Amino acid sequence: MTSAPTLVVRYFAAARAAAGVPEETVPGAGSLDALAGALADRHGARLATVLTMASFLVDGVAWHDRRAPLPAGATVDVLPPFAGG
């Protein structure tokens, strides 16, 4: 018996605060849009708002096409806009 593919999602800064966890393993999602929807359902409106503004890395590579299929077993980094001085 094989298990369903999963993704590791790592949250940074405001995304971490909104999700309430630094990292989690979730069932594989077809695309970044699908993943964002599942994460918003899991963690609520605050994270949903952050996800609309966030940038994403998939296995360390900037991922711009939110409808492109995510690779099974990928690590997705959620990077909200950062402010600095």
C-alpha positions in Angstrom: 0.0 0.0 0.0 1.4 3.4 -1.0 0.6 6.6 0.9 -0.8 9.7 -0.8 1.9 12.3 -1.7 2.4 15.1 0.8 4.0 18.5 0.9 6.0 20.2 3.6 4.9 23.8 4.1 7.2 26.2 5.9 5.9 29.5 7.1 7.9 32.6 7.7 7.2 35.9 9.5 3.5 37.0 9.3 2.6 33.7 7.7 4.0 31.8 10.7 2.1 34.0 13.1 -1.1 33.5 11.1 -0.8 29.7 10.7 0.3 29.3 14.4 3.0 26.7 13.4 6.4 27.1 11.7 6.0 24.1 9.5 3.5 21.3 8.7 3.0 18.4 6.4 -0.1 18.5 4.3 -1.7 16.3 1.7 -0.4 17.0 -1.8 -2.4 19.7 -3.6 -2.6 20.0 -7.4 -1.4 23.6 -7.6 -0.4 26.5 -5.4 -3.9 27.9 -5.7 -5.3 24.6 -4.4 -2.8 24.5 -1.6 -3.5 28.1 -0.6 -7.2 27.3 -0.4 -6.6 24.2 1.7 -4.3 26.1 4.1 -6.8 28.9 4.4 -9.5 26.4 5.2 -7.3 24.8 7.8 -6.0 28.0 9.5 -8.6 30.7 8.8 -9.1 34.1 7.4 -5.9 35.7 8.8 -3.7 33.2 6.9 -5.9 33.5 3.8 -5.1 37.2 3.7 -1.4 36.6 4.1 -1.4 34.0 1.3 -2.9 36.5 -1.1 0.2 38.7 -0.7 2.9 36.0 -0.2 5.6 34.8 -2.5 6.3 31.1 -2.7 9.4 29.0 -3.1 8.9 25.4 -4.2 12.0 23.3 -3.4 14.0 26.6 -3.2 12.8 28.0 -6.6 10.5 31.0 -6.9 7.1 29.7 -8.0 5.1 32.3 -10.0 2.4 30.2 -11.7 -0.2 29.5 -9.0 -2.0 27.0 -11.3 1.0 24.9 -12.3 1.1 21.4 -10.7 3.2 21.1 -7.6 5.7 18.2 -7.5 4.9 15.4 -5.1 7.0 15.6 -1.9 7.9 19.3 -2.5 8.8 21.8 0.2 6.8 25.0 -0.1 8.1 28.1 1.6 5.5 30.8 2.3 7.1 34.2 2.3 5.0 37.2 3.1 6.1 40.7 2.2 8.9 41.7 4.6 9.5 45.2 5.9 12.9 46.3 7.0 14.8 49.3 8.1 
